[in-house]
Amino acid sequence: MTVLDRRRFLELCAAAALAPAARATPRLRVVVAGAGIIGASVAWHLAKAGAEVTVIDRQGPATRASRGSFAWINATWSKQPRAYHALNQAGVAGWKRLQHELELPVRWGGSLEGIADAALEAQLVERVAEQRRWGEATRLVGPAELATLEPNVDFSALRHVVYSANDGAADPVAATRAFLAAAAVLGARVEYPCELTGVTLAAGRLTAVRTSRGDIPSDRLVLATGAAPDVARRFADWDIPQHDAPGATAVTTPMPRLVNRVLWLPGVHLHQRDDGRIVLGEEGGPPPGEAHALHLPEHPNDFPAREIALEHAGRMRASALRFLPGLPPLRFDEVRICWRAMPLDGYPVIGASPARPDVYLAVMHSGVTLAPVAGALAAQEILEGPLADAPADFRPDRKFEPTSGY
Ligand SMILES: Cc1cc2nc3c(=O)[nH]c(=O)nc-3n(C[C@H](O)[C@H](O)[C@H](O)COP(=O)(O)OP(=O)(O)OC[C@H]3O[C@@H](n4cnc5c(N)ncnc54)[C@H](O)[C@@H]3O)c2cc1C
């Protein structure tokens, strides 16, 4: 895999943020389909660089994966191989760069990953060393330090805990809205509910995007449509094979501070936002069963009933209680099932459609971590053309080898 290092990515980010006067005259008209965190970041980066941007969403801002995301911002050891890790590092750096400019809601402080499985032990030391070689402040931590880092967490059932000091977690809904609000200040229009229904071409070039609210004259279309595999096929003449990857998350009502960092523990992951809400994520996918076989093919974004949502939330709380004995009874603002935008090989798809170069594809998992760098890269390429040194491994025309993840 080609490795594009963090410094090079930061150069790209800076280039994408050039003053409007330096770019795009006459202004390029771009429609961004999808107002999740990826579309919102692409839109802001484009608007900042001087493009005339319209964002459309068939439902509304952050209503799909970006609403149900656990939203851990990280470049930890599971982000393999090196090129993908470097992309995630650029994402983390992007959040740190944009946080203050856009008032993005992120809580830093690192993450603690608990390892209970003896089989992982041999790998662990090597992975931690690799993280350090790749520039991450990652290390194993012992009980005394853990008691200081997380006094309310009982780590005694774990064999090892890995501390990755560089990580954080976002409020993905608020962050999406912040990107869109900042884009709107720069003149971008945000329209919803507004569904992409077609494209109009003249002499092989895009001239307008057809939507449920009428035609929008346009020079470029960005598909930031998440877990919707048919969209690329229909509007970009290109297939992004995806696999189904649902996940459940729960968000509590605000509570007094209980945990400081992102905790990735056997059976459950959780973090507590600055607003006091605890976000819990269920480990693993849905087990086989009649109810799941009946409902999941429809790709629902809500549980069929409040009681079922609360059953999932109850299981997450029970798993968390093993490590947080002082966890009080929880009240939930939201319990969601969400579908990851998951290309078949697990890696991002970033680049123009090989079949229709006016249509740019931006579909990816770990999209919260990657939003700043994906937005900067997409804006740069849409305005200036493809970058010769962008990693080929994330282009739409690669061979998609299936992975077993999720
Ligand atoms: C349970 C779960 C946990 C996750 N945890 C993490 C994590 O810890 N860290 C991390 O970095 N990432 C995580 N992710 C992944 C991350 O949330 C996603 O990669 C990211 O939200 C994708 O954003 P998006 O904007 O591409 O997609 P979405 O948020 O799904 O947005 C796509 C939008 O496109 C719209 N759309 C689709 N078709 C059309 C159309 N025809 N016309 C108009 N609009 C259309 C939809 O309405 C939707 O709003 C998680 C995801 C899930 C589901």
The ligand as an SDF file (V2000), in Angstrom:
LIG
                    3D

 53 58  0  0  0  0  0  0  0  0999 V2000
  -22.7650    1.5830   15.2820 C   0  0  0  0  0  0  0  0  0  0  0  0
  -21.6650    2.3760   14.6260 C   0  0  0  0  0  0  0  0  0  0  0  0
  -20.5350    2.7200   15.3410 C   0  0  0  0  0  0  0  0  0  0  0  0
  -19.5050    3.4560   14.7200 C   0  0  0  0  0  0  0  0  0  0  0  0
  -18.4290    3.8240   15.4510 N   0  0  0  0  0  0  0  0  0  0  0  0
  -17.4660    4.5960   14.8780 C   0  0  0  0  0  0  0  0  0  0  0  0
  -16.3710    5.0690   15.6510 C   0  0  0  0  0  0  0  0  0  0  0  0
  -16.2700    4.7880   16.8460 O   0  0  0  0  0  0  0  0  0  0  0  0
  -15.4390    5.8550   15.0300 N   0  0  0  0  0  0  0  0  0  0  0  0
  -15.5340    6.1840   13.6910 C   0  0  0  0  0  0  0  0  0  0  0  0
  -14.6630    6.8950   13.1860 O   0  0  0  0  0  0  0  0  0  0  0  0
  -16.5730    5.7380   12.9420 N   0  0  0  0  0  0  0  0  0  0  0  0
  -17.5330    4.9650   13.5020 C   0  0  0  0  0  0  0  0  0  0  0  0
  -18.5810    4.5280   12.7800 N   0  0  0  0  0  0  0  0  0  0  0  0
  -18.5930    4.8320   11.3450 C   0  0  0  0  0  0  0  0  0  0  0  0
  -19.0680    6.2400   11.0740 C   0  0  0  0  0  0  0  0  0  0  0  0
  -20.1500    6.5690   11.9170 O   0  0  0  0  0  0  0  0  0  0  0  0
  -19.5070    6.3290    9.6250 C   0  0  0  0  0  0  0  0  0  0  0  0
  -18.4140    5.9260    8.8080 O   0  0  0  0  0  0  0  0  0  0  0  0
  -19.9100    7.7440    9.2540 C   0  0  0  0  0  0  0  0  0  0  0  0
  -20.9360    8.2110   10.0960 O   0  0  0  0  0  0  0  0  0  0  0  0
  -20.3770    7.7460    7.8130 C   0  0  0  0  0  0  0  0  0  0  0  0
  -20.8250    9.0400    7.5220 O   0  0  0  0  0  0  0  0  0  0  0  0
  -21.5070    9.3300    6.1310 P   0  0  0  0  0  0  0  0  0  0  0  0
  -21.7600   10.7800    6.0940 O   0  0  0  0  0  0  0  0  0  0  0  0
  -20.6930    8.7200    5.0530 O   0  0  0  0  0  0  0  0  0  0  0  0
  -22.8370    8.4390    6.1530 O   0  0  0  0  0  0  0  0  0  0  0  0
  -24.2600    8.7290    6.8250 P   0  0  0  0  0  0  0  0  0  0  0  0
  -24.1360    9.3920    8.1300 O   0  0  0  0  0  0  0  0  0  0  0  0
  -24.9940    7.4330    6.7790 O   0  0  0  0  0  0  0  0  0  0  0  0
  -24.9050    9.7760    5.8280 O   0  0  0  0  0  0  0  0  0  0  0  0
  -25.3070    9.4120    4.5380 C   0  0  0  0  0  0  0  0  0  0  0  0
  -26.4810   10.3120    4.1880 C   0  0  0  0  0  0  0  0  0  0  0  0
  -26.8270   10.1180    2.8180 O   0  0  0  0  0  0  0  0  0  0  0  0
  -28.2110   10.2780    2.7010 C   0  0  0  0  0  0  0  0  0  0  0  0
  -28.6430    9.6660    1.4460 N   0  0  0  0  0  0  0  0  0  0  0  0
  -28.5210    8.3630    1.0730 C   0  0  0  0  0  0  0  0  0  0  0  0
  -29.0320    8.2170   -0.1600 N   0  0  0  0  0  0  0  0  0  0  0  0
  -29.4710    9.4240   -0.5700 C   0  0  0  0  0  0  0  0  0  0  0  0
  -30.0810    9.9080   -1.7480 C   0  0  0  0  0  0  0  0  0  0  0  0
  -30.3950    9.0920   -2.7980 N   0  0  0  0  0  0  0  0  0  0  0  0
  -30.4140   11.2200   -1.8360 N   0  0  0  0  0  0  0  0  0  0  0  0
  -30.1310   12.0750   -0.8140 C   0  0  0  0  0  0  0  0  0  0  0  0
  -29.5540   11.6580    0.3300 N   0  0  0  0  0  0  0  0  0  0  0  0
  -29.2170   10.3590    0.4490 C   0  0  0  0  0  0  0  0  0  0  0  0
  -28.7770    9.5980    3.9470 C   0  0  0  0  0  0  0  0  0  0  0  0
  -30.0730   10.0720    4.2640 O   0  0  0  0  0  0  0  0  0  0  0  0
  -27.7360    9.9880    4.9980 C   0  0  0  0  0  0  0  0  0  0  0  0
  -28.1090   11.1140    5.7580 O   0  0  0  0  0  0  0  0  0  0  0  0
  -19.6200    3.8320   13.3580 C   0  0  0  0  0  0  0  0  0  0  0  0
  -20.7890    3.4950   12.6430 C   0  0  0  0  0  0  0  0  0  0  0  0
  -21.7990    2.7920   13.2650 C   0  0  0  0  0  0  0  0  0  0  0  0
  -23.0430    2.4810   12.4840 C   0  0  0  0  0  0  0  0  0  0  0  0
  1  2  1  0
  2  3  1  0
  2 52  2  0
  3  4  2  0
  4  5  1  0
  4 50  1  0
  5  6  2  0
  6  7  1  0
  6 13  1  0
  7  8  2  0
  7  9  1  0
  9 10  1  0
 10 11  2  0
 10 12  1  0
 12 13  2  0
 13 14  1  0
 14 15  1  0
 14 50  1  0
 15 16  1  0
 16 17  1  0
 16 18  1  0
 18 19  1  0
 18 20  1  0
 20 21  1  0
 20 22  1  0
 22 23  1  0
 23 24  1  0
 24 25  2  0
 24 26  1  0
 24 27  1  0
 27 28  1  0
 28 29  2  0
 28 30  1  0
 28 31  1  0
 31 32  1  0
 32 33  1  0
 33 34  1  0
 33 48  1  0
 34 35  1  0
 35 36  1  0
 35 46  1  0
 36 37  1  0
 36 45  1  0
 37 38  2  0
 38 39  1  0
 39 40  1  0
 39 45  2  0
 40 41  1  0
 40 42  2  0
 42 43  1  0
 43 44  2  0
 44 45  1  0
 46 47  1  0
 46 48  1  0
 48 49  1  0
 50 51  2  0
 51 52  1  0
 52 53  1  0
M  END
$$$$
